[in-house]
């Protein structure tokens, strides 16, 4: 199928999934990279309490808060997720 035919089907709201190889699909900028961050003990205690209160892991609460902060300081940046 030519690209313009694919685009036309998509624009006409025709199901195009049969023409897509989803096994090779990737979300951009979603590759995980490991970082090490040292936190003072009091901060870890606070993070753990808040994570427990919300019902998520420490790592999740850190990622949520960082994402919220980055969104608030750069709301017009392209979202990758």
N, CA, C and O atoms as CSV, one atom per row, in Angstrom:
chain,resi,resn,atom,element,x,y,z
A,1,UNK,N,N,0.846,-1.176,0.000
A,1,UNK,CA,C,0.000,0.000,0.000
A,1,UNK,C,C,0.889,1.235,0.000
A,1,UNK,O,O,1.873,1.308,0.736
A,2,UNK,N,N,0.541,2.170,-0.808
A,2,UNK,CA,C,1.277,3.432,-0.892
A,2,UNK,C,C,0.934,4.297,0.329
A,2,UNK,O,O,-0.140,4.171,0.918
A,3,UNK,N,N,1.865,5.168,0.685
A,3,UNK,CA,C,1.671,6.023,1.857
A,3,UNK,C,C,0.426,6.881,1.725
A,3,UNK,O,O,-0.313,7.045,2.696
A,4,UNK,N,N,0.179,7.433,0.538
A,4,UNK,CA,C,-0.987,8.298,0.381
A,4,UNK,C,C,-2.286,7.503,0.549
A,4,UNK,O,O,-3.277,8.042,1.040
A,5,UNK,N,N,-2.290,6.209,0.141
A,5,UNK,CA,C,-3.468,5.365,0.335
A,5,UNK,C,C,-3.694,5.096,1.827
A,5,UNK,O,O,-4.824,5.122,2.316
A,6,UNK,N,N,-2.605,4.842,2.524
A,6,UNK,CA,C,-2.675,4.638,3.969
A,6,UNK,C,C,-3.240,5.885,4.643
A,6,UNK,O,O,-4.131,5.792,5.487
A,7,UNK,N,N,-2.718,7.050,4.265
A,7,UNK,CA,C,-3.186,8.321,4.837
A,7,UNK,C,C,-4.663,8.548,4.551
A,7,UNK,O,O,-5.406,8.997,5.424
A,8,UNK,N,N,-5.090,8.240,3.331
A,8,UNK,CA,C,-6.507,8.423,2.977
A,8,UNK,C,C,-7.403,7.538,3.834
A,8,UNK,O,O,-8.434,7.984,4.337
A,9,UNK,N,N,-7.002,6.281,3.996
A,9,UNK,CA,C,-7.801,5.367,4.829
A,9,UNK,C,C,-7.868,5.879,6.266
A,9,UNK,O,O,-8.928,5.869,6.892
A,10,UNK,N,N,-6.731,6.322,6.775
A,10,UNK,CA,C,-6.698,6.853,8.137
A,10,UNK,C,C,-7.616,8.067,8.256
A,10,UNK,O,O,-8.397,8.171,9.202
A,11,UNK,N,N,-7.521,8.982,7.294
A,11,UNK,CA,C,-8.344,10.194,7.320
A,11,UNK,C,C,-9.836,9.883,7.194
A,11,UNK,O,O,-10.673,10.637,7.690
A,12,UNK,N,N,-10.163,8.779,6.535
A,12,UNK,CA,C,-11.562,8.377,6.365
A,12,UNK,C,C,-12.050,7.519,7.532
A,12,UNK,O,O,-13.160,6.987,7.504
A,13,UNK,N,N,-11.207,7.393,8.557
A,13,UNK,CA,C,-11.542,6.628,9.760
A,13,UNK,C,C,-11.748,5.141,9.464
A,13,UNK,O,O,-12.558,4.471,10.107
A,14,UNK,N,N,-10.996,4.639,8.475
A,14,UNK,CA,C,-11.010,3.217,8.141
A,14,UNK,C,C,-9.991,2.511,9.041
A,14,UNK,O,O,-8.932,3.066,9.334
A,15,UNK,N,N,-10.306,1.304,9.471
A,15,UNK,CA,C,-9.379,0.545,10.315
A,15,UNK,C,C,-8.120,0.208,9.521
A,15,UNK,O,O,-8.182,-0.512,8.524
A,16,UNK,N,N,-6.992,0.726,9.961
A,16,UNK,CA,C,-5.730,0.545,9.244
A,16,UNK,C,C,-4.798,-0.439,9.958
A,16,UNK,O,O,-3.681,-0.676,9.499
A,17,UNK,N,N,-5.251,-1.009,11.073
A,17,UNK,CA,C,-4.374,-1.867,11.876
A,17,UNK,C,C,-3.868,-3.085,11.117
A,17,UNK,O,O,-2.765,-3.562,11.383
A,18,UNK,N,N,-4.648,-3.587,10.187
A,18,UNK,CA,C,-4.186,-4.757,9.443
A,18,UNK,C,C,-2.976,-4.424,8.571
A,18,UNK,O,O,-2.290,-5.329,8.096
A,19,UNK,N,N,-2.713,-3.151,8.360
A,19,UNK,CA,C,-1.597,-2.708,7.530
A,19,UNK,C,C,-0.385,-2.266,8.358
A,19,UNK,O,O,0.593,-1.760,7.809
A,20,UNK,N,N,-0.455,-2.458,9.670
A,20,UNK,CA,C,0.600,-1.988,10.563
A,20,UNK,C,C,1.221,-3.182,11.279
A,20,UNK,O,O,0.502,-4.047,11.779
A,21,UNK,N,N,2.541,-3.235,11.331
A,21,UNK,CA,C,3.253,-4.274,12.068
A,21,UNK,C,C,3.515,-3.760,13.483
A,21,UNK,O,O,4.519,-3.092,13.731
A,22,UNK,N,N,2.613,-4.075,14.400
A,22,UNK,CA,C,2.711,-3.561,15.769
A,22,UNK,C,C,3.849,-4.196,16.559
A,22,UNK,O,O,4.225,-3.683,17.612
A,23,UNK,N,N,4.402,-5.302,16.070
A,23,UNK,CA,C,5.503,-5.929,16.787
A,23,UNK,C,C,6.756,-5.064,16.769
A,23,UNK,O,O,7.656,-5.252,17.588
A,24,UNK,N,N,6.815,-4.123,15.846
A,24,UNK,CA,C,7.972,-3.238,15.744
A,24,UNK,C,C,7.665,-1.819,16.224
A,24,UNK,O,O,8.515,-0.932,16.133
A,25,UNK,N,N,6.464,-1.609,16.729
A,25,UNK,CA,C,6.065,-0.275,17.177
A,25,UNK,C,C,6.770,0.082,18.477
A,25,UNK,O,O,6.921,-0.757,19.364
A,26,UNK,N,N,7.200,1.336,18.580
A,26,UNK,CA,C,7.850,1.837,19.792
A,26,UNK,C,C,7.324,3.230,20.079
A,26,UNK,O,O,6.992,3.983,19.164
A,27,UNK,N,N,7.253,3.563,21.352
A,27,UNK,CA,C,6.887,4.919,21.747
A,27,UNK,C,C,8.166,5.722,21.862
A,27,UNK,O,O,9.132,5.294,22.494
A,28,UNK,N,N,8.161,6.874,21.252
A,28,UNK,CA,C,9.380,7.680,21.267
A,28,UNK,C,C,9.691,8.182,22.674
A,28,UNK,O,O,8.789,8.467,23.461
A,29,UNK,N,N,10.954,8.284,22.967
A,29,UNK,CA,C,11.466,8.810,24.233
A,29,UNK,C,C,10.973,8.029,25.450
A,29,UNK,O,O,10.889,8.590,26.543
A,30,UNK,N,N,10.650,6.756,25.284
A,30,UNK,CA,C,10.180,5.956,26.406
A,30,UNK,C,C,11.221,4.939,26.872
A,30,UNK,O,O,10.949,4.134,27.763
A,31,UNK,N,N,12.397,4.975,26.279
A,31,UNK,CA,C,13.464,4.081,26.722
A,31,UNK,C,C,13.824,4.431,28.162
A,31,UNK,O,O,13.998,5.600,28.505
A,32,UNK,N,N,13.932,3.420,28.984
A,32,UNK,CA,C,14.278,3.643,30.377
A,32,UNK,C,C,15.791,3.728,30.526
A,32,UNK,O,O,16.533,2.916,29.974
A,33,UNK,N,N,16.226,4.721,31.277
A,33,UNK,CA,C,17.640,4.865,31.602
A,33,UNK,C,C,17.763,4.911,33.116
A,33,UNK,O,O,17.017,5.620,33.791
A,34,UNK,N,N,18.693,4.163,33.629
A,34,UNK,CA,C,18.883,4.084,35.074
A,34,UNK,C,C,19.759,5.248,35.553
A,34,UNK,O,O,20.775,5.579,34.941
A,35,UNK,N,N,19.336,5.852,36.658
A,35,UNK,CA,C,20.137,6.896,37.300
A,35,UNK,C,C,20.216,6.579,38.788
A,35,UNK,O,O,19.341,5.914,39.343
A,36,UNK,N,N,21.256,7.054,39.408
A,36,UNK,CA,C,21.406,6.908,40.855
A,36,UNK,C,C,21.335,8.292,41.481
A,36,UNK,O,O,22.027,9.218,41.056
A,37,UNK,N,N,20.495,8.417,42.489
A,37,UNK,CA,C,20.338,9.683,43.186
A,37,UNK,C,C,20.458,9.408,44.676
A,37,UNK,O,O,19.819,8.494,45.196
A,38,UNK,N,N,21.266,10.189,45.355
A,38,UNK,CA,C,21.404,10.058,46.804
A,38,UNK,C,C,20.438,11.024,47.484
A,38,UNK,O,O,20.427,12.219,47.188
A,39,UNK,N,N,19.621,10.487,48.405
A,39,UNK,CA,C,18.672,11.289,49.161
A,39,UNK,C,C,19.021,11.204,50.641
A,39,UNK,O,O,19.500,10.166,51.099
A,40,UNK,N,N,18.796,12.258,51.387
A,40,UNK,CA,C,18.962,12.153,52.844
A,40,UNK,C,C,17.869,11.242,53.414
A,40,UNK,O,O,16.789,11.108,52.839
A,41,UNK,N,N,18.174,10.628,54.542
A,41,UNK,CA,C,17.258,9.654,55.151
A,41,UNK,C,C,15.878,10.254,55.416
A,41,UNK,O,O,14.866,9.590,55.188
A,42,UNK,N,N,15.822,11.510,55.898
A,42,UNK,CA,C,14.520,12.116,56.201
A,42,UNK,C,C,13.663,12.222,54.942
A,42,UNK,O,O,12.441,12.082,55.010
A,43,UNK,N,N,14.299,12.468,53.792
A,43,UNK,CA,C,13.564,12.608,52.546
A,43,UNK,C,C,13.006,11.252,52.098
A,43,UNK,O,O,11.874,11.157,51.624
A,44,UNK,N,N,13.819,10.212,52.257
A,44,UNK,CA,C,13.337,8.875,51.920
A,44,UNK,C,C,12.163,8.466,52.806
A,44,UNK,O,O,11.202,7.862,52.330
A,45,UNK,N,N,12.241,8.791,54.071
A,45,UNK,CA,C,11.131,8.486,54.981
A,45,UNK,C,C,9.855,9.195,54.522
A,45,UNK,O,O,8.779,8.599,54.488
A,46,UNK,N,N,9.992,10.463,54.172
A,46,UNK,CA,C,8.830,11.221,53.709
A,46,UNK,C,C,8.283,10.668,52.390
A,46,UNK,O,O,7.071,10.552,52.207
A,47,UNK,N,N,9.187,10.333,51.486
A,47,UNK,CA,C,8.762,9.740,50.212
A,47,UNK,C,C,8.028,8.423,50.428
A,47,UNK,O,O,6.995,8.167,49.810
A,48,UNK,N,N,8.572,7.594,51.311
A,48,UNK,CA,C,7.954,6.301,51.589
A,48,UNK,C,C,6.571,6.457,52.220
A,48,UNK,O,O,5.644,5.725,51.875
A,49,UNK,N,N,6.431,7.411,53.143
A,49,UNK,CA,C,5.123,7.642,53.765
A,49,UNK,C,C,4.102,8.100,52.723
A,49,UNK,O,O,2.973,7.608,52.698
A,50,UNK,N,N,4.495,9.032,51.873
A,50,UNK,CA,C,3.567,9.535,50.856
A,50,UNK,C,C,3.241,8.459,49.827
A,50,UNK,O,O,2.089,8.332,49.412
A,51,UNK,N,N,4.230,7.691,49.412
A,51,UNK,CA,C,3.994,6.606,48.461
A,51,UNK,C,C,3.024,5.585,49.052
A,51,UNK,O,O,2.128,5.101,48.360
A,52,UNK,N,N,3.204,5.259,50.330
A,52,UNK,CA,C,2.318,4.312,50.994
A,52,UNK,C,C,0.901,4.876,51.093
A,52,UNK,O,O,-0.075,4.159,50.869
A,53,UNK,N,N,0.794,6.151,51.426
A,53,UNK,CA,C,-0.516,6.792,51.539
A,53,UNK,C,C,-1.273,6.745,50.212
A,53,UNK,O,O,-2.479,6.501,50.182
A,54,UNK,N,N,-0.546,6.984,49.112
A,54,UNK,CA,C,-1.163,7.010,47.789
A,54,UNK,C,C,-1.324,5.598,47.228
A,54,UNK,O,O,-2.155,5.369,46.350
A,55,UNK,N,N,-0.539,4.661,47.728
A,55,UNK,CA,C,-0.631,3.285,47.266
A,55,UNK,C,C,0.235,2.969,46.064
A,55,UNK,O,O,-0.126,2.151,45.218
A,56,UNK,N,N,1.400,3.635,45.999
A,56,UNK,CA,C,2.348,3.379,44.911
A,56,UNK,C,C,3.730,3.144,45.508
A,56,UNK,O,O,3.928,3.279,46.715
A,57,UNK,N,N,4.674,2.796,44.656
A,57,UNK,CA,C,6.039,2.586,45.124
A,57,UNK,C,C,6.770,3.922,45.248
A,57,UNK,O,O,6.326,4.944,44.725
A,58,UNK,N,N,7.886,3.888,45.944
A,58,UNK,CA,C,8.732,5.073,46.064
A,58,UNK,C,C,9.143,5.579,44.689
A,58,UNK,O,O,9.082,6.778,44.415
A,59,UNK,N,N,9.558,4.670,43.835
A,59,UNK,CA,C,9.982,5.060,42.488
A,59,UNK,C,C,8.840,5.736,41.734
A,59,UNK,O,O,9.056,6.724,41.032
A,60,UNK,N,N,7.636,5.209,41.877
A,60,UNK,CA,C,6.482,5.786,41.182
A,60,UNK,C,C,6.183,7.194,41.658
A,60,UNK,O,O,5.914,8.078,40.845
A,61,UNK,N,N,6.226,7.415,42.974
A,61,UNK,CA,C,5.914,8.755,43.487
A,61,UNK,C,C,6.968,9.758,43.030
A,61,UNK,O,O,6.640,10.905,42.727
A,62,UNK,N,N,8.219,9.338,42.978
A,62,UNK,CA,C,9.278,10.235,42.493
A,62,UNK,C,C,9.031,10.583,41.035
A,62,UNK,O,O,9.124,11.750,40.655
A,63,UNK,N,N,8.713,9.578,40.203
A,63,UNK,CA,C,8.471,9.840,38.785
A,63,UNK,C,C,7.232,10.711,38.578
A,63,UNK,O,O,7.232,11.606,37.733
A,64,UNK,N,N,6.182,10.449,39.350
A,64,UNK,CA,C,4.968,11.267,39.235
A,64,UNK,C,C,5.251,12.730,39.578
A,64,UNK,O,O,4.851,13.637,38.848
A,65,UNK,N,N,5.939,12.945,40.689
A,65,UNK,CA,C,6.230,14.314,41.110
A,65,UNK,C,C,7.157,15.026,40.137
A,65,UNK,O,O,6.963,16.205,39.842
A,66,UNK,N,N,8.161,14.315,39.637
A,66,UNK,CA,C,9.057,14.934,38.663
A,66,UNK,C,C,8.312,15.286,37.382
A,66,UNK,O,O,8.519,16.360,36.818
A,67,UNK,N,N,7.451,14.394,36.924
A,67,UNK,CA,C,6.672,14.666,35.710
A,67,UNK,C,C,5.760,15.875,35.914
A,67,UNK,O,O,5.651,16.728,35.034
A,68,UNK,N,N,5.104,15.948,37.077
A,68,UNK,CA,C,4.245,17.105,37.381
A,68,UNK,C,C,5.047,18.400,37.390
A,68,UNK,O,O,4.616,19.406,36.826
A,69,UNK,N,N,6.206,18.374,38.025
A,69,UNK,CA,C,7.037,19.572,38.107
A,69,UNK,C,C,7.529,19.994,36.733
A,69,UNK,O,O,7.478,21.173,36.384
A,70,UNK,N,N,8.007,19.028,35.951
A,70,UNK,CA,C,8.491,19.360,34.611
A,70,UNK,C,C,7.366,19.908,33.743
A,70,UNK,O,O,7.583,20.822,32.946
A,71,UNK,N,N,6.172,19.356,33.893
A,71,UNK,CA,C,5.021,19.853,33.140
A,71,UNK,C,C,4.657,21.273,33.556
A,71,UNK,O,O,4.271,22.088,32.719
A,72,UNK,N,N,4.780,21.569,34.847
A,72,UNK,CA,C,4.410,22.905,35.314
A,72,UNK,C,C,5.408,23.979,34.893
A,72,UNK,O,O,5.039,25.140,34.715
A,73,UNK,N,N,6.674,23.590,34.734
A,73,UNK,CA,C,7.654,24.606,34.327
A,73,UNK,C,C,7.824,24.681,32.815
A,73,UNK,O,O,8.339,25.672,32.297
A,74,UNK,N,N,7.397,23.645,32.107
A,74,UNK,CA,C,7.519,23.632,30.643
A,74,UNK,C,C,6.259,23.034,30.019
A,74,UNK,O,O,6.335,21.993,29.366
A,75,UNK,N,N,5.093,23.676,30.208
A,75,UNK,CA,C,3.845,23.065,29.735
A,75,UNK,C,C,3.744,22.944,28.214
A,75,UNK,O,O,2.932,22.166,27.714
A,76,UNK,N,N,4.540,23.687,27.487
A,76,UNK,CA,C,4.428,23.655,26.030
A,76,UNK,C,C,5.390,22.682,25.369
A,76,UNK,O,O,5.406,22.558,24.144
A,77,UNK,N,N,6.195,21.989,26.175
A,77,UNK,CA,C,7.108,21.011,25.600
A,77,UNK,C,C,6.327,19.792,25.139
A,77,UNK,O,O,5.277,19.468,25.695
A,78,UNK,N,N,6.848,19.117,24.114
A,78,UNK,CA,C,6.220,17.914,23.589
A,78,UNK,C,C,6.201,16.846,24.666
A,78,UNK,O,O,7.208,16.597,25.328
A,79,UNK,N,N,5.030,16.210,24.837
A,79,UNK,CA,C,4.907,15.133,25.806
A,79,UNK,C,C,5.366,13.834,25.167
A,79,UNK,O,O,5.129,13.593,23.984
A,80,UNK,N,N,6.016,13.012,25.948
A,80,UNK,CA,C,6.534,11.753,25.422
A,80,UNK,C,C,5.874,10.599,26.150
A,80,UNK,O,O,6.587,9.704,26.606
A,81,UNK,N,N,4.550,10.563,26.289
A,81,UNK,CA,C,4.010,9.462,26.990
A,81,UNK,C,C,2.804,9.180,27.021
A,81,UNK,O,O,2.414,8.201,27.657
